[in-house]
Amino acid sequence: MPNSFRVVGPYIPSKNGSPDELAQPLSAAGTPGDYTDYAPGEKGSAFQHQDKTYQLVVCDSGATSATPTGVVTANQLAFWKDYGKRLVTNDMRMCVSPTDPSSCVAGVFRKTLSASHGAGGTLMAVLLRGKGVRVAAGTTAVGPIVADTTAGQARVVTVTGTRPVIGFARVADSAGSVANADIDIPSLP
């Protein structure tokens, strides 16, 4: 029987079942009272919600204010920290390939986390594909966008060099904070 990394309707324990609102703290060792996965086999699966594609991941519990990037905020880029565990971070220094973080983009965070999230991380849905998506940005022009490799950043910039393109900025962002873009990031199988 073939494996599939897509699911039709995963369980989303968030307000109104919206993947944009999903931020479920996980227990490191099944501590009583902490949340543990309802359907752990769905972790890593991709799914569509309305006109967007998401992937269920765990945000690393180390993504805190003590890092140069700080606590995860909405619209930041997520970088793969561990493919097998479906673990992501907003700190590019901790990604699977710190010498080339632009090749490790996992998606776009949709929700801001509190300063203290689960000891085992936080179950979240990162955005993979969508049109007119707000994404953290350095100064961008209209055109192809890539991960910004500036230290301490989890944002996009207009294409420079040969880094993998993850989307297309539709509106120029001269203020350097958020760009509206069409995002298309490949999901893991």
C-alpha positions as CSV (number, residue, x, y, z in Angstrom):
1,M,0.0,0.0,0.0
2,P,1.5,3.4,-0.9
3,N,2.4,6.0,1.7
4,S,0.8,9.4,1.6
5,F,2.0,12.5,3.2
6,R,-1.3,14.3,2.6
7,V,-4.3,13.9,4.8
8,V,-7.9,15.0,4.0
9,G,-8.9,16.5,7.4
10,P,-6.4,16.3,10.3
11,Y,-7.5,17.0,13.8
12,I,-6.7,20.7,14.5
13,P,-7.0,21.5,18.2
14,S,-7.4,25.3,17.8
15,K,-10.0,28.0,17.7
16,N,-12.5,27.1,15.0
17,G,-10.2,24.4,13.7
18,S,-8.1,27.0,11.9
19,P,-4.5,25.9,11.2
20,D,-3.5,29.6,11.4
21,E,-4.5,29.5,15.1
22,L,-2.9,26.2,16.0
23,A,-0.2,26.4,18.8
24,Q,-0.6,23.4,21.1
25,P,2.1,22.9,23.7
26,L,3.5,19.4,23.9
27,S,4.7,17.5,27.0
28,A,8.4,16.4,27.0
29,A,7.7,13.2,28.8
30,G,3.9,12.8,29.1
31,T,3.7,15.0,32.3
32,P,0.2,14.7,33.7
33,G,-1.9,17.6,32.7
34,D,0.2,18.5,29.7
35,Y,-1.1,18.0,26.2
36,T,0.1,15.0,24.2
37,D,-0.6,14.3,20.6
38,Y,-4.2,13.3,19.8
39,A,-3.1,11.8,16.5
40,P,0.8,11.6,16.5
41,G,0.8,9.8,13.1
42,E,-0.5,13.0,11.5
43,K,2.6,15.0,12.5
44,G,4.4,15.9,9.3
45,S,1.4,15.5,7.0
46,A,0.4,18.2,4.6
47,F,-3.2,19.3,4.1
48,Q,-5.3,21.9,2.4
49,H,-7.5,24.4,4.2
50,Q,-9.6,26.7,2.1
51,D,-7.1,27.9,-0.6
52,K,-3.9,27.2,1.3
53,T,-1.6,24.2,2.0
54,Y,-0.2,23.6,5.5
55,Q,2.1,21.0,7.1
56,L,1.8,19.9,10.8
57,V,5.2,20.3,12.6
58,V,6.6,20.8,16.1
59,C,8.2,24.1,16.8
60,D,11.4,23.6,18.9
61,S,11.0,24.4,22.6
62,G,14.3,26.2,22.3
63,A,12.8,29.0,20.1
64,T,12.8,31.5,23.0
65,S,13.7,35.1,23.7
66,A,17.2,33.9,24.5
67,T,18.0,33.4,20.8
68,P,19.0,36.1,18.4
69,T,15.8,35.6,16.5
70,G,13.6,35.6,19.6
71,V,10.3,33.9,20.3
72,V,8.4,32.8,17.2
73,T,6.1,35.5,15.8
74,A,3.5,35.3,13.1
75,N,4.8,35.6,9.5
76,Q,8.4,34.5,10.3
77,L,10.0,31.7,8.3
78,A,10.3,28.3,9.8
79,F,13.5,26.3,9.2
80,W,13.9,22.5,9.5
81,K,15.8,21.5,12.6
82,D,15.1,17.7,12.3
83,Y,13.4,16.2,9.3
84,G,12.5,12.9,10.9
85,K,10.9,14.5,14.0
86,R,9.2,17.2,11.9
87,L,10.9,19.7,14.2
88,V,11.2,23.3,13.1
89,T,12.8,26.5,14.5
90,N,12.9,30.2,13.6
91,D,16.6,30.3,14.4
92,M,18.5,29.6,11.2
93,R,21.7,28.8,13.2
94,M,20.0,25.6,14.4
95,C,18.6,24.4,11.1
96,V,19.8,21.1,9.5
97,S,22.2,23.0,7.3
98,P,23.4,26.2,9.1
99,T,25.8,26.9,6.3
100,D,22.9,27.1,3.8
101,P,19.7,27.9,5.7
102,S,17.9,29.1,2.6
103,S,17.7,25.4,1.5
104,C,16.0,24.5,4.9
105,V,12.9,26.6,4.8
106,A,10.0,24.6,6.2
107,G,7.2,27.1,5.9
108,V,5.8,30.3,7.3
109,F,4.7,30.5,10.9
110,R,1.1,31.7,11.2
111,K,0.8,32.4,14.9
112,T,2.9,34.1,17.6
113,L,4.0,31.9,20.5
114,S,4.0,32.9,24.1
115,A,7.4,33.3,25.8
116,S,7.1,29.9,27.4
117,H,5.7,27.1,25.2
118,G,5.7,23.3,25.7
119,A,8.7,21.5,27.1
120,G,8.3,19.1,24.2
121,G,7.8,21.9,21.7
122,T,4.5,23.2,20.2
123,L,2.4,21.5,17.6
124,M,1.8,24.1,14.8
125,A,0.8,24.2,11.2
126,V,3.2,26.1,8.9
127,L,2.0,27.5,5.7
128,L,3.5,25.9,2.5
129,R,1.4,27.4,-0.3
130,G,-0.9,30.4,-0.6
131,K,-1.6,33.6,-2.5
132,G,-1.4,37.0,-0.9
133,V,0.3,35.7,2.3
134,R,1.8,38.1,4.7
135,V,5.5,37.1,5.4
136,A,8.2,38.8,7.5
137,A,10.5,40.6,5.1
138,G,13.6,42.7,4.8
139,T,13.3,45.4,2.2
140,T,11.7,43.7,-0.9
141,A,10.8,44.6,-4.4
142,V,8.2,43.0,-6.5
143,G,9.6,39.7,-7.7
144,P,11.0,36.4,-6.6
145,I,11.8,36.0,-2.9
146,V,14.3,33.8,-0.9
147,A,15.2,33.3,2.7
148,D,17.2,36.2,4.2
149,T,20.5,34.7,5.4
150,T,21.3,37.8,7.7
151,A,22.1,36.5,11.2
152,G,19.2,36.7,13.6
153,Q,16.5,37.0,11.0
154,A,13.6,34.7,9.9
155,R,12.4,36.6,6.9
156,V,12.5,36.9,3.1
157,V,14.3,39.2,0.7
158,T,14.2,39.7,-3.0
159,V,16.4,37.2,-4.9
160,T,20.1,37.5,-4.7
161,G,22.5,34.8,-5.7
162,T,21.3,31.3,-6.4
163,R,19.3,30.6,-3.3
164,P,16.0,28.5,-3.7
165,V,13.1,30.7,-4.5
166,I,10.2,30.2,-2.1
167,G,7.7,32.7,-3.5
168,F,6.9,35.9,-5.4
169,A,6.4,39.3,-3.7
170,R,3.4,41.0,-5.1
171,V,3.8,44.3,-3.3
172,A,7.1,46.1,-2.7
173,D,7.9,46.5,1.0
174,S,10.1,49.5,1.6
175,A,9.6,49.6,5.3
176,G,11.2,46.2,5.7
177,S,8.7,44.4,7.9
178,V,6.0,42.4,6.1
179,A,5.5,41.6,2.4
180,N,2.5,40.2,0.6
181,A,3.6,37.3,-1.4
182,D,2.5,34.1,-3.2
183,I,4.3,31.4,-1.3
184,D,5.2,28.0,-2.7
185,I,7.5,25.9,-0.4
186,P,8.0,22.2,-1.1
187,S,6.8,19.9,1.7
188,L,8.7,16.9,3.0
189,P,7.4,13.5,1.8
